[in-house]
Amino acid sequence: MPSISDFKGSFTSLARPTLFRVEGFGAGRELEFLCKAASVPETTLGMIEVPFQGRKIKIPGDRSFADWSITVINDDKFILRNYFEDWVERIGGAADTFGENNSVEAVKEDGQVSQLGIDGSIIATWNLVGAFPISVAANEFDAETTDSFSECAVTLAFDYFERV
């Protein structure tokens, strides 16, 4: 039977949720430094149920990828918010619904989210392929909010991710 010492010894090097990096998506170094929150993208494997004599046999189906959200901190020039709003505008204009480019691939960007070790080294990276923003959330202004920064959430759709 394992002892408490055995149990404590199993915690040698744990990943910390505060040590991460998001980069790419055409957003430059600002995204690496001003991304407050991110996650490893969610993936789901669908299921096909095939009926057989009153029972259902479950067969793995198609893999899908959920939309991915990040939270960015706004600087006083709104560099990242403006970047994502401009990206959305390139896809579909606000006034006329026409984007700059009708090529689907021209408006997609790749990016990465990485988990860092306590020494700053990259211990895991996920490449998100073919991403584009589908939502730039509202910026909340509140006279009672103190000791905080302005931030906004951005949601991106993407084709797939791969672990590097």
CORLIN-V774235 format. One record per run of one state. SS is the DSSP state (H for helix, E for strand, L for the rest). FROM is the first residue (numbers start at 1). LEN is the number of residues. If there is no record, write none. Layout:
ss->SS from->FROM len->LEN
ss->SS from->FROM len->LEN
This chain:
ss->L from->1 len->3
ss->H from->4 len->6
ss->L from->10 len->10
ss->E from->20 len->5
ss->L from->25 len->4
ss->H from->29 len->6
ss->E from->35 len->3
ss->L from->38 len->5
ss->E from->43 len->10
ss->L from->53 len->2
ss->E from->55 len->11
ss->L from->66 len->2
ss->E from->68 len->6
ss->L from->74 len->5
ss->H from->79 len->13
ss->L from->92 len->13
ss->H from->105 len->3
ss->L from->108 len->1
ss->E from->109 len->8
ss->L from->117 len->5
ss->E from->122 len->15
ss->L from->137 len->14
ss->E from->151 len->7
ss->L from->158 len->2
ss->E from->160 len->4
ss->L from->164 len->1
